[in-house]
């Protein structure tokens, strides 16, 4: 059974100002086919829509991306997030139409943003890490944790622009990090509270 949420409920559960939540939903979701100022219908959100708005808002409010940059990040990562079970109800890749288990593998996404000053265009590159093992070790008399990760890279740059890259493509770029699995599990917990 699909659960739907309304603006006020999501705003309260996720601890976001109602006006801010509505503004984010207008920015990060397509127009509501049933809604409108004069329709008398309040917008309803399935789990996927609510997650899209919450993640988009996080990118803007916490990681300080602009609205267009956050939209680009969501667009670039949508297919990857669907295939890794961060979206359920519209999972066309796997052909499933119901909620299953939330992703258990710890994923984090490093988002690298560079702006070409000459053309004023932005380029976004994503380094996605999945933690496959964590082990405590002793190093120079201190206990430290060593992580073993598997990485993949997603690049929003058209292939014709690749001649401007450095060898690894990311030298000198700063990154902003989303601990995506933790973020998603926290989102689900907040929705279940109350």
N, C-alpha and C positions, 0 to 999 in steps of 0.2 A: 504494500500500500504506500502510495506517495504522500508524504507530509508536505503541507504548504504553510508558509509563514507570512506574516504581514509586517509592514514597516515598523510599527511601534514595538511589536514583539521582538523583532530582530535587534532593533536599536537598544532595547532594554537588556536583552540577554548578552549582547556583545559589548555593551558598555560604550556605545557610540551615540553622540548627540543625534536626535531624530532628524533635524534639518540636514546635518552632514550626511547621514545615511541616505536620505532621499536624493541629495545632490550626487553622491557617489553612484547610486543606482541608475540615475539618468545618464551618467557619464560612461559607466562600464557595462550596461546592458542595452540591448535594442529597445525601442519603444514598446511599451506594454500594449499588446493588441486589444485588450479589453478596457484598458484604462484611459485616462484623460481627465482633465480638470472638471469636465462637465458630465462625465459618464456615470458617476455614482458608484463606480467599482474601485475598490482599493487594490493596489498591486499585490499580487501574491508571488511568493518566491519558493521554488523548490530548493533542495539542498545545494544543487550545483549553482544556481543563480545567486544564492546567499553567499556561497564560498567565493564566487567571482567578485562580488561587490566587496566582501570583507578583505580579500587579498589585494584588490585594486586600491582600496582605502589605505591599507597598510603600506603599500608601495609609496603612496603619496604622503601620508601623514608621518610615518616613521622613517622611511628610507629616503624621503625628500625627492622623489621623482616628480616631474611635472605630469599633469593629466595625460598629455599625448604620449609621453614616455611610458607611463604605467599601462596605457592601452596597448602600446606596442609590445611590452613585456607579456601581458596576458595573451595577446594574439600569437606571439612567437612560441609561447610555452603550452598553449592549449592542447595541441595534439599530443605532446609528450605527457602532460598531466592526465589526459584521458587514458592513454595507454598504460600509465602506471597507477591507475585506480584512485586518483584524486578527484575524479568526476565519475558519477554512477549513472544517473538516469538517462543521459543521452550518450551513452558509450557506444557509438556506432562502429568503432574499430573492433570491439570484441563482441558486438551484437547482443549486449545484455541490457536489460531494461529494469534492473532493480538494484538496490543497495546490497553490497556484499561486505566483506571485511575491509576496514580502512587499511591503507598501506602500513606495513610494519617496518619495512626497511627504512633506516634513517637516511633521508635525502637532504642535502643542502644545495642551494643554488647560489653560485657567485655570479653576480650580474656586473658586467664591465660595460661602461658607457663612455664613449669618446665622441667629441664633437669636432668636425672638421671646420676650423675657423674660416677658411676661405669660402666654402660653400654653405656653411651654417647647417650642415646635415649631421645627424647623429648616427652612430653605429653602435649596436648593442650585441655583445657576445656573452654567452652563458656557459659556465663550466659547472656541470651537474655532477655532484659527488654522492656516491652511495657508500656508506660505511659498511664494510663487510666483516671487520674484526676490530676489537679493541683489546689491548693487552697492557697490563701494568709492567713496567720494567724499571730497573735501577740504573741511573745514569749519573756518574760523578757523585755518588752518595745520596742522590735524591730520587724519590719515587716519581716517575712520570708515566703518562699514558701515551701509548703509541696507537695511532689509528691506521688501519689499512683500508684504502678506498679504491673504488672503481670509478673512473671519470669518463664522461662523454661531453662533447662540446656541441652547442647549438649556436649558429651564427646567423644573424638577421641580414647580413651584408650580401648583396647580390654577388654572384661569382665573378663578374667583370671587375669588381673593385678589389680583388684579392692581390693585385700587384702592388698595393700600397702597404702591405702588411710587413711587420717585422717577422722574424723566424717563427716565434710562437704566437704572434698575433696579439699578444696582450702586454708586451713590455711597456712599462711606464704607465699602465692604466690602473686606476684604483677600482676596487670592487665593493659592492654592497651585497650583503649575504642574507638570504632567507633560509632559515632552518625549516624547510617546507613540511617535513613530516611532523615535527613538533607543533608548528603553526596549525596544521590541519587537525591534529588530535585535540589541541586546545580549543579550536573552533567547534568541534563536535561536542566536547565536554560542556562548553558554555551554552550550547543549544539544548543540552539535556538537563541543565540546572533549572530549578524552579518547578 
